[in-house]
Amino acid sequence: MKTQKTRKALRQSLAVFRYSGRAIALVWTTSRSLTIILASLTLIAGLLPAAIAYLGKLIVDAVVFSAQAGINGDISRPLLYVALEAIAVMLLAGSQRGLIVCQSLLRALLGQRVNVLILEKAQTLDLKYFEDSEFYDKLLNARREASVRPLSLVNRTFGLVQSALSLVTYGILLVKFSVWAVIVLIVAAMPAFIAETKFATQAFRLFSWRAPETRQQHYLENLLAREDYVTEIKLFQLGGMLLRRYRNIFHQLYGEDRDLTLRRGLWGYLLSLVSTAAFYLAYAWIVIETVLGKISLGDMTMYLTVFRQGQSTFAAALTSIGGMYEDNLYLSNLYDFLEEESPQPWGTVTIGINPEDGIRFENVSFTYPGNSKPALNNISLHLKPGEKLAIVGENGSGKTTLIKLLTRLYAPDSGKIFLDGVDLQEWDIEVLRRRIGVIFQNFVRYQFTVGENIGVGDVEYLDDSHRWQNAAQKGMAEPFIHQLPDNFSTQLGRWFKGGHELSGGQWQKIALSRAFMRTRADILVLDEPTSAMDAQAEFDIFNHFRTVTQNQMVFLISHRFSTVRMADKIMVIEAGKVVEQGTHAELLAADGQYAKLFWLQAAGYQ
Ligand SMILES: Nc1ncnc2c1ncn2[C@@H]1O[C@H](COP(=O)(O)OP(=O)(O)OP(=O)(O)O)[C@@H](O)[C@H]1O
């Protein structure tokens, strides 16, 4: 039982080194030369203090010896030792300064490296990860302190090695005096060491429990300070309420922090008194031995230095250990994130076996992870090349989900989707995505120029101004772009200097143009493409729609029946199921759900 407890305590104490190896490996692969320099300087800085203490002893002994010889005394020997000590002190200062320089260089390199690792990893993950709050915690935690934590852990690990080296060498010097003194000092240091690791473990746990609260705090900060939220926050007068919530979370966290910090401080002090008392007992012992003439004055000077510095080195080591726990927490988050399994994009097909077949959904069902009800239930549909399909249905009926499956952001749970006769999952994802032009309801408003905002629709032609113009024409954006101060070169958004903000409808026209940038795409997905546009723009799009999308299959989601009518086929879905399919005329004649909604909307205009 007792051995088990000791083993547990030991394991807990050693947990502090859990990620040190990986952090060092990370630093090593970031810059080998800097790591070697850092390690060498650590070694030098660890060993020199004992050497300096020893030189101090040699100086005093040589001085005493020469002084006893009177006028004939040899002055050169003490002076030689003084010179040596001066050199050693300079070397120590040099190595300490070198360590600081190395650390700042490594901090910059490592920060960049870790950030790039995180962002690269994020690229490889599926959409479902980003919709998972636990995963989001990991991502935020990983990014938050990317530039400081890995280096801090390395510095502290090296710092601890340096302190340990100094303490061991001090110990070696002290062994000459008495093995017992060394043993007493080590034993007296143990309680403080164990208490520190125990409190650090508690702090470690406290931090990990808190991830959701911390994320909530960050979210509130964002709400309170970001330009796109500020209008609503002001007009709904939410500032006070949000700040109150922000403060409350802080106070709750602070309360826990304060308790732990106070306990840690108090116990840390009390237990370090034990080791200090042991230090000074040994010190008194040395004074007595010197007075009795059993050791030289030089020895006493050396031990004095060893005790003084040993004490502060020991305190530094304890602080390092406390910090290392926090660094470990960060790194465990980082590695949790980096080791998240990335689904390998598979599928190699680049050409379909039956290009005349277009797109076919066969009994497709899909439920979002964590939901009990399916978002899509047994959907079947067929769209031939060039055909246009409109999907109609009330909020939450599954329209956007259908598009997410079509664009392979998610895979069906059952059933299959075919493109040109080949299962969508077997297509090479890059080839598949090149064939799809899309505008989502929540399209991105890039804080780039107008041209780039359209150009991102086909990154290979990002800077091709001819294509921008063509796409802008199709997306009805051209007239207002010509009125902007720098036409296509106008910077958009308010984040950067000289940025020009657009209206909601203008942004939507830019997004629509972006979808038309993909001239090689034969599948066009439009999720509420005209919801923010004025009546004239919608009418124009309606009129030109067939010409601009001549060879494309179109999936159009809209609540506006004026837009829906453009389609060859209309599909009505309700709670994830297809309830009606047909042309506008057929569905009106059928007098079902579609007809009901159509006349309802039409009545509103009369
Ligand atoms: N990321 C998600 N995770 C879990 N459930 C989701 C997610 N997105 C949508 N859902 C759920 O799936 C169902 C279908 O949503 P979907 O977005 O496809 O509806 P929609 O028909 O596009 O609605 P709207 O007309 O409001 O845009 C809804 O019940 C919604 O709550």
The ligand as a Gaussian input file, in Angstrom:
#p B3LYP/6-31G(d) Opt

LIG

0 1
 N      -23.998000      21.461000     -38.167000
 C      -25.096000      20.904000     -37.686000
 N      -25.046000      20.082000     -36.631000
 C      -26.156000      19.507000     -36.146000
 N      -27.378000      19.707000     -36.637000
 C      -27.506000      20.532000     -37.689000
 C      -26.371000      21.181000     -38.259000
 N      -26.787000      21.947000     -39.281000
 C      -28.130000      21.777000     -39.362000
 N      -28.561000      20.920000     -38.405000
 C      -29.940000      20.451000     -38.202000
 O      -30.337000      19.766000     -39.375000
 C      -31.625000      20.134000     -39.786000
 C      -31.608000      20.619000     -41.231000
 O      -30.868000      21.814000     -41.315000
 P      -30.560000      22.561000     -42.681000
 O      -29.542000      23.616000     -42.406000
 O      -30.249000      21.582000     -43.736000
 O      -31.980000      23.249000     -42.977000
 P      -32.405000      24.211000     -44.152000
 O      -33.532000      23.534000     -44.843000
 O      -31.254000      24.600000     -44.992000
 O      -32.972000      25.454000     -43.328000
 P      -33.016000      27.040000     -43.680000
 O      -34.149000      27.257000     -44.624000
 O      -33.339000      27.647000     -42.361000
 O      -31.691000      27.431000     -44.218000
 C      -32.122000      21.166000     -38.791000
 O      -32.984000      20.525000     -37.906000
 C      -30.885000      21.639000     -38.045000
 O      -31.173000      21.834000     -36.689000

